[in-house]
Amino acid sequence: MRRFIIAVLALAMLAAGAQGEENIRKAEILELPEPMDGEFAILTRELDPLIGPHEEGYLFEDGEKSPTGYADPSITVNVGTGRIYDTWYMYARVKIADPNQIRVMTANASLSSNSSVMGHLLARRVQAVVAINGVLEADVSGGSSYAFVDGPVLHQGVWKRPSATVSASKLANWRARSGLDTLVIDDAGDLRILEASTWGETYDQIMALGDAAVNAIAFGPALVVDGEPRYGYNNRQMATHRLAQRMAICQTGPLEYLLITSEGPEDQGSKGLTLDQFVELLASFPDIQTAYNLDGGSCATLVFRKEDALWAKINSPKNGKSRNLKDIIYFADAWVPNGEEATE
């Protein structure tokens, strides 16, 4: 069945290419260049030295004003585009040298804060090479902010939910609530999917990982586990059957990732994808081992360089609509060329 789906997808992509082949760009993982004329900075789960991308690292194709990739000895990025089900999608293949280069950043240290900003501004704050939205959306219209789900949240080794000050009765009530798939990014840079019936069980699983657990976010669902695509989700909260913008973070190998987002019906020339259609798109990338669904809709944000703007939202280029975010997942630089200094 999986081979049949991939074959159908290949035919669909070929048909799409006939309509707009000039806009389709296939991207593979770029290997890390050999270290020369510089040194690696030290990153920890607590510390990102905020080196930021280097001008000479950007890769341009002939005649293009915006780069299609980036490469230095600590990180490579290669941006691709494609089309499926009358919908454009964009993806970035990322390879890093140090697991501490995959990180989570929030607009404010407190999840209860109303603070939220555009994704590209959060990415600029941490001088990310490439970044995507996380799972916390800000509802600025009502003056409040919230997470769609209230599962465990661990950011760079610091617990945000449950908090250390929560009362015993509230903690017991929270532990008993029905849980959803949770993503853990561990100290090896691997994406782990935790599945449990309650938030309490998920929290216990994360705690059992000890210091190996660096980040944990609850949203989901899991879209690919151990290389096997998952179909048939029926969840109104995640709008599984609606044609919409989608976003996922995927792992394709040790310290190798694929960040992928599809356009939606608000984007000119795109219809949007149901969640099952999005999984079919992921299945067309046979090297994906793990894929986790992130917040979609207008929250779907892929930040990279666009022309002279080092931090810009590059997906959905014909749609100016964006939504403020409370968190991003980003990839930091760890290379300091000779003559430059890392800031702290």
ABEGO torsion letter per residue (X at the ends): XAAAAAAAAAAAAAAAAAABAAABBBBBBBBBBBBBGEBBBBBBAABBAGAEBBAAABBBBBGBABBABBBBAABBBBBBBBBBGGBBBBBBBBBBABAAABBBBBABABAABABBBBAAAAAAAAGBABBBBBABBBBAAAGBBBBABABBBBBGGBBAOBBAABBAAAAAAAAABBBBBBBBBBAAGBBBBBBBABAAAAAAAAAAAEAABABBBBBOBBABBGGBBBBGBBBAAAGAABBBBBBBBBBAEBGBBBBBBBBBAABBGBAEBBAAAAAAAAAABAABABBBBBBBEAABBBBBBBEABABBBABGAABABBBBBABBBBBBBABBBBGBBBBX
